[in-house]
Amino acid sequence: MKLNILTPEGSIYSGDAYGVQLPGVTGSFEVLDKHAPLIAALTKGRLKVLEGSLNGTATYYDIQGGFVEVLNNNVTVLVEGANKV
C-alpha cells in the first residue's frame, strides 16, 4: 500500500508500506494492505510504520494527533506534529 504522513511543515514519510499502527482516540489499531475504506481521528501517541514485507523494518513516530484516511490502498495520515523516534 502507499503511505503518506503529512504535517503542517510538509511530508515526513512517503512510500510503500506493509502496514501502519496508529493511536486512535478509542484505542490503537492497525491498517494493512488492501484495508477497507476508513476515516478515523488520532490522538497523541506512537505511530509505527511497517516497511516492506511482514518481516521488514519498522519506523516509529511520536505524533500529536490528527486524522487518517484509507481509500483505494492509499493511506494518508494528517498529523499536527510528529517526531521520528
KOLPA-192140 format. One line per 8 residues: for each residue x, y, z of N, C-alpha, C. Coordinates in nm, 2 decimals, decimal comma. Layout:
X/Y/Z/X/Y/Z/X/Y/Z  ...
***
This chain:
0,08/-0,12/0,00/0,00/0,00/0,00/0,09/0,12/0,00  0,03/0,23/-0,04/0,10/0,36/-0,04/0,07/0,44/0,09  0,17/0,49/0,15/0,15/0,56/0,28/0,22/0,70/0,27  0,14/0,80/0,31/0,19/0,93/0,32/0,16/0,98/0,46  0,26/1,04/0,53/0,24/1,10/0,66/0,27/1,25/0,64  0,18/1,33/0,67/0,19/1,48/0,64/0,17/1,56/0,77  0,25/1,66/0,79/0,24/1,76/0,89/0,22/1,90/0,83  0,19/2,00/0,91/0,18/2,13/0,85/0,31/2,18/0,79
0,43/2,12/0,83/0,56/2,16/0,78/0,59/2,09/0,65  0,52/1,98/0,62/0,55/1,90/0,50/0,54/1,75/0,52  0,58/1,68/0,42/0,57/1,53/0,43/0,69/1,48/0,51  0,66/1,38/0,60/0,77/1,32/0,67/0,79/1,17/0,63  0,69/1,12/0,56/0,71/0,98/0,51/0,62/0,97/0,38  0,68/0,91/0,28/0,60/0,89/0,16/0,66/0,77/0,09  0,58/0,66/0,08/0,64/0,54/0,01/0,55/0,42/0,04  0,60/0,30/0,00/0,53/0,18/0,02/0,54/0,13/0,16
0,44/0,07/0,21/0,44/0,01/0,35/0,36/-0,12/0,35  0,40/-0,21/0,44/0,32/-0,33/0,46/0,20/-0,30/0,55  0,22/-0,21/0,64/0,11/-0,17/0,73/0,15/-0,05/0,82  0,05/0,00/0,90/0,08/0,11/0,99/-0,01/0,09/1,11  0,05/0,11/1,23/-0,02/0,10/1,36/-0,04/0,24/1,40  -0,16/0,28/1,44/-0,20/0,41/1,47/-0,27/0,43/1,61  -0,24/0,54/1,68/-0,31/0,56/1,81/-0,45/0,63/1,79  -0,55/0,55/1,78/-0,69/0,61/1,76/-0,74/0,67/1,89
-0,84/0,75/1,88/-0,89/0,81/2,00/-0,96/0,71/2,09  -1,01/0,60/2,04/-1,07/0,50/2,12/-0,98/0,37/2,14  -0,85/0,38/2,10/-0,76/0,27/2,11/-0,67/0,26/1,99  -0,56/0,19/2,00/-0,47/0,17/1,89/-0,54/0,07/1,79  -0,50/0,09/1,66/-0,55/0,00/1,56/-0,44/-0,01/1,45  -0,46/-0,11/1,36/-0,36/-0,13/1,25/-0,43/-0,13/1,12  -0,37/-0,08/1,02/-0,41/-0,08/0,88/-0,31/-0,16/0,80  -0,36/-0,26/0,73/-0,27/-0,34/0,65/-0,31/-0,32/0,50
-0,23/-0,38/0,41/-0,25/-0,38/0,27/-0,40/-0,42/0,23  -0,46/-0,35/0,14/-0,60/-0,37/0,09/-0,70/-0,36/0,20  -0,68/-0,27/0,30/-0,78/-0,24/0,41/-0,90/-0,18/0,35  -1,02/-0,20/0,41/-1,14/-0,13/0,37/-1,13/0,02/0,39  -1,21/0,10/0,32/-1,20/0,24/0,33/-1,23/0,28/0,48  -1,17/0,39/0,52/-1,17/0,43/0,67/-1,13/0,57/0,68  -1,20/0,64/0,77/-1,15/0,77/0,82/-1,16/0,76/0,97  -1,05/0,80/1,04/-1,05/0,80/1,19/-0,97/0,91/1,25
-1,01/0,95/1,37/-0,94/1,05/1,44/-0,82/0,99/1,52  -0,71/1,06/1,53/-0,60/1,00/1,60/-0,57/1,09/1,72  -0,51/1,03/1,83/-0,47/1,11/1,95/-0,32/1,11/1,96  -0,27/1,18/2,06/-0,13/1,18/2,08/-0,08/1,04/2,12  0,03/1,00/2,05/0,08/0,87/2,08/0,19/0,83/1,98  0,22/0,70/1,97/0,32/0,64/1,88/0,26/0,58/1,76  0,31/0,62/1,64/0,27/0,56/1,52/0,39/0,47/1,47  0,35/0,35/1,42/0,45/0,26/1,38/0,43/0,23/1,23
0,53/0,25/1,15/0,53/0,22/1,00/0,60/0,09/0,98  0,52/-0,01/0,93/0,58/-0,14/0,89/0,62/-0,14/0,75  0,75/-0,12/0,73/0,80/-0,11/0,59/0,83/-0,24/0,52  0,81/-0,24/0,39/0,84/-0,36/0,31/0,74/-0,47/0,34  0,79/-0,59/0,37/0,71/-0,71/0,39/0,68/-0,73/0,54  0,62/-0,84/0,57/0,59/-0,87/0,71/0,71/-0,87/0,80  0,82/-0,92/0,75/0,95/-0,92/0,83/1,04/-0,80/0,80  0,98/-0,70/0,75/1,06/-0,58/0,72/1,09/-0,50/0,84
1,15/-0,38/0,82/1,18/-0,29/0,93/1,07/-0,21/0,97  1,08/-0,15/1,09/0,97/-0,06/1,14/1,03/0,07/1,18  0,96/0,18/1,15/1,00/0,31/1,18/0,89/0,37/1,27  0,93/0,44/1,38/0,84/0,50/1,48/0,83/0,65/1,47  0,71/0,70/1,50/0,70/0,85/1,51/0,61/0,88/1,63  0,64/0,97/1,71/0,55/1,02/1,82/0,47/1,14/1,75  0,34/1,12/1,75/0,25/1,22/1,69/0,17/1,29/1,79  0,12/1,41/1,75/0,04/1,50/1,84/-0,11/1,49/1,82
-0,15/1,40/1,73/-0,29/1,38/1,70/-0,32/1,42/1,56  -0,43/1,38/1,50/-0,47/1,42/1,37/-0,58/1,32/1,31  -0,56/1,29/1,19/-0,66/1,20/1,12/-0,59/1,11/1,02  -0,66/1,00/0,99/-0,61/0,91/0,89/-0,73/0,88/0,79  -0,69/0,87/0,66/-0,79/0,83/0,56/-0,73/0,71/0,48  -0,81/0,60/0,47/-0,77/0,49/0,39/-0,87/0,48/0,27  -0,82/0,48/0,15/-0,90/0,47/0,03/-0,82/0,42/-0,09  -0,87/0,31/-0,15/-0,81/0,25/-0,27/-0,66/0,22/-0,24
-0,63/0,16/-0,13/-0,50/0,11/-0,09/-0,40/0,23/-0,08  -0,45/0,35/-0,06/-0,37/0,46/-0,02/-0,40/0,51/0,12  -0,30/0,52/0,20/-0,32/0,57/0,34/-0,26/0,70/0,36  -0,34/0,80/0,40/-0,29/0,94/0,42/-0,31/0,97/0,57  -0,20/1,00/0,64/-0,21/1,04/0,78/-0,18/1,19/0,79  -0,27/1,26/0,84/-0,25/1,41/0,86/-0,24/1,43/1,01  -0,12/1,48/1,05/-0,09/1,50/1,20/-0,05/1,64/1,23  -0,08/1,69/1,35/-0,04/1,82/1,39/0,11/1,84/1,41
0,17/1,73/1,45/0,32/1,74/1,47/0,37/1,60/1,48  0,49/1,57/1,45/0,55/1,44/1,46/0,70/1,44/1,47  0,75/1,35/1,55/0,90/1,34/1,57/0,94/1,19/1,55  1,04/1,17/1,46/1,08/1,04/1,44/1,16/0,99/1,57  1,13/0,87/1,61/1,19/0,81/1,73/1,30/0,72/1,69
***
